[in-house]
Amino acid sequence: MFLADGLLQSFLFGLTLAAAVGPIALLIVNYGISQGFRAAFAAGCGAAVADLLYAMLAFIAGAQLLAWLADKQDEFRRLSSLVLILLGLWMLWRAWAHHATQKPVAGAATATTTAGATRPFLTTLLLTIVNPLTVLVFVGFAGQLPLGGSLRVAAMLALAVFAGSLMVQTAFALGGAALARVLSNPRWQRLLNGLSGAAVAAFGFHGMWQ
């Protein structure tokens, strides 16, 4: 039962992170417009694989840490919950406080697409991996999961995150021009990024009082 809950929670977390609109989402959409679904899907897979790698790293490390701190699991969960709350509130603040100076970044994404046109998978994989916020978010989320010191469970939960992330990335790839109009609009970016930040904080509040 705990594992099933953890799988669902991880899947939803993957959806939440991938739904944040930024250069990666716009890059995938622009691949779809300029090169078609295959290139856009490859780019989306690159972003989802980056999430999988970070999830595996954070969850396996979390499983080992929980096994080592068997009598400190509640404290570890509360600390990781606090990390998620702070990160989610920061994402929410950033989405609303910076909207006045935010400009549509479709042009920048198009330029990146052109530069990395022959390697959409590697382009989005590397761009996603170098984002330090991703590391902190996954480290914080690891403390919310029923890892129980098991590497097998950690791998299963990381795959659930990957599935959620890939679903959103595929939607970006399929969206093409329609999504480009929405995602390049600063108001929609502010709304979606704000919702993503609020959802990350909600995971933290849930873990704090569960």
N, C-alpha and C positions, 0 to 999 in steps of 0.2 A: 504494500500500500504506500509506504514511504517512497519507494523507488518510483512508482507510478506518478505520485505527486511531484517528485523531483524532475521527472522527465517532462511533465507538462509545464512546470515552472521554467525549466531550461528552454523549452521550445518557445514559450511566450517571451522570455528574455531575449532570445535571438531575434524574434520579430521586433521587439522594442528597440534594440540597438540599430538594427538595419533600417528602421523607419525614419531615423534622423536624417534630415536632408542636408547634404554637404557636397563637396566636390566629387566624392565617389559616386553618389547617387546620380548626379548630373552627368558624370563621365559615362556611366552605364547607359543612361538615356540617350546621350549623344552618339554612342556607338550604335545604338539601335537605329537612330535616324540616318547616320552617315554610312553605316556598313551592314546594317541588317541584324536580324535576331541572333544569328550564330555568333557574331563578334560580341554583341551585347551580352548574350548568355555566358560566353567565356569570361567576359569581364566580371559579371555577377558572381560566377563561380570563384574567381580569384578573390573577391571580397569575402565571400562566405568561407573559403578555405582559410583565409587569414583569421577570421573569427574562430574557426575550428582549432587552429593551432594555438591561439591564445587561450581558448577554453581548455584544451587538453593540458597546457602548461599550468594554468592556474588551478584547475581541478585536481590534477595529480599532485601538485605541490600542496594544495589544501588537504587532500586525503592523507598525505604523509604527515603534515603538521598536526592534523586532528588526531592521528594515531599516536603521535608523540606527546601531545597535550590532551590525553584522554580525560583528565579531570578538569580541564579548562575550556571545554567545548562551548559552554554558555557565554563565557567571556569573549571567546574568539568570534562567536556569532554576533554578539552585540557590537564588537569593534568593527567587524566587516559591515554590519548594518549601518553603522554611523558613517562609514566611508561611502556607501551607496547613497545615503541621504544627502550628504554634503555634495557629492558629485552630481546627483540629480537636481538639487537646488541650484548648483552652479550652472548646469546646462539650461535650466529654466530661466535663470537670471540673464544668461548670455543671449538666449533667444529673444527675450523681450527688451533688454537694455541696448542691444546693438542693432535693432531693426531699423533705426533711423538712418544709420550710415551704411546699412547693408544694401548691396547692389546685386542685380541678377548676375550669376556667375556662369551662365550658359556659354558665353564666349570663351571664358577661361577653360571650361571643360572641353569645348570644341578644340581649342589649341592643344590641350593635353592629349585628346583623342588622336589628333593628327600626328603628334610626336610619337605616340605609342601605338600607331595603327596596326602594326604587324604583330604585336604582342599584347592583346587586350587582357589576357589572363594574368601575365606577369606584371603588367602595369598596375592593375588594381590590387593585386596581391601585395606588391611592395608598398604602394601608397597607403594601404590600410594598415600594414604591419608597423610602419614608422609613426603611427599616431599614438603618442604616449597615453592619451586618455583611455584608449582601449585596454591597456594593461591594467590600469587602476580599477576600471569598472569590473573586469573579470575577476580580479583579486578580491574585490569587495563582494561580488556575487558568490564566490566559492564558499564563503562562510555560511550561506543560506541553505546549502544543499545537504542532503543525507548521504554524504560521502562515506562515512563509516570506515575510513582508512582503506577502502577498496579501490584498486586501480581499475578494475573492470567496471565498477559503477561510475568512476570518474570518466572513463572513455565513453560509456553509454550516454551520460549527461552531456558531454561535449558534442556528441553526434546529434543530440536533440537541439542544442543551440545552433549547430550547423544547419539542420533542417529548417528551423525558423528563419534564420538569416537568408538561406538560399531561396525560400519562398518569396521574401520581399525583394531580393535582388532579381529574381525571375520576373516579378511584376514590373520592376523598373525596365528590364530588358524588353518586355512585351509592350510596354506603354508607348514607347516611341514619341511621336510628336505631341500626342495628347498630354502625356505626363510632362513633357518638356515645358509646355505652356504653364502648367500648374507649379512645377517645382522651381522654375526660374522666377516665379512671382515672390517677392520678399514677404508678402503677407502670409502666403501659404507656407513658406519656409519657416517663418516665425511660429506659426500655429503648430506645424508638425514637429519642429524641434522642441517647442515648449511641451507638447504632449509627451514626447519621448523622454525629456528630462523629468517630467512629473511622474512618468511610469517607473523610471529608474529609482527615484526617491520613494515611490510607493513600495517597491520591492524591499527597500531598506526599512521602511516603517513596519512592514509585515514581519520581517525577520526580527526586528527589535522587540516586538510584543507577542510573538507567536509562542 
